């Protein structure tokens, strides 16, 4: 049941993103950013990672950078 809802969400979000350009706001309270986030989350649930084609969306939270200076973070003080 969850997979069916994810497929429906991905299809509806994809169709909304395809029609967002030519048609002026079919649903005004849903922004294109929200539709993109829904599309990405649904496809990630289904096992497809579309973030590799969207460099501005960021990478997965699985690979966190480590600090090389013993845990002390660089601090910038602006006076």
MODELLER restraints for C-alpha pairs under 7 A, 6 or more apart:
rsr = mdl.restraints
at = mdl.atoms
rsr.add(forms.Gaussian(group=physical.xy_distance, feature=features.Distance(at['CA:3:A'], at['CA:46:A']), mean=6.87, stdev=0.5))
rsr.add(forms.Gaussian(group=physical.xy_distance, feature=features.Distance(at['CA:6:A'], at['CA:42:A']), mean=5.04, stdev=0.5))
rsr.add(forms.Gaussian(group=physical.xy_distance, feature=features.Distance(at['CA:9:A'], at['CA:39:A']), mean=6.96, stdev=0.5))
rsr.add(forms.Gaussian(group=physical.xy_distance, feature=features.Distance(at['CA:9:A'], at['CA:42:A']), mean=6.45, stdev=0.5))
rsr.add(forms.Gaussian(group=physical.xy_distance, feature=features.Distance(at['CA:10:A'], at['CA:39:A']), mean=4.89, stdev=0.5))
rsr.add(forms.Gaussian(group=physical.xy_distance, feature=features.Distance(at['CA:10:A'], at['CA:42:A']), mean=5.49, stdev=0.5))
rsr.add(forms.Gaussian(group=physical.xy_distance, feature=features.Distance(at['CA:10:A'], at['CA:43:A']), mean=6.48, stdev=0.5))
rsr.add(forms.Gaussian(group=physical.xy_distance, feature=features.Distance(at['CA:13:A'], at['CA:35:A']), mean=5.18, stdev=0.5))
rsr.add(forms.Gaussian(group=physical.xy_distance, feature=features.Distance(at['CA:13:A'], at['CA:36:A']), mean=6.96, stdev=0.5))
rsr.add(forms.Gaussian(group=physical.xy_distance, feature=features.Distance(at['CA:13:A'], at['CA:38:A']), mean=6.52, stdev=0.5))
rsr.add(forms.Gaussian(group=physical.xy_distance, feature=features.Distance(at['CA:13:A'], at['CA:39:A']), mean=5.44, stdev=0.5))
rsr.add(forms.Gaussian(group=physical.xy_distance, feature=features.Distance(at['CA:14:A'], at['CA:39:A']), mean=6.46, stdev=0.5))
rsr.add(forms.Gaussian(group=physical.xy_distance, feature=features.Distance(at['CA:17:A'], at['CA:32:A']), mean=6.55, stdev=0.5))
rsr.add(forms.Gaussian(group=physical.xy_distance, feature=features.Distance(at['CA:17:A'], at['CA:35:A']), mean=6.78, stdev=0.5))
rsr.add(forms.Gaussian(group=physical.xy_distance, feature=features.Distance(at['CA:40:A'], at['CA:50:A']), mean=6.49, stdev=0.5))
rsr.add(forms.Gaussian(group=physical.xy_distance, feature=features.Distance(at['CA:43:A'], at['CA:49:A']), mean=6.49, stdev=0.5))
rsr.add(forms.Gaussian(group=physical.xy_distance, feature=features.Distance(at['CA:51:A'], at['CA:57:A']), mean=6.49, stdev=0.5))
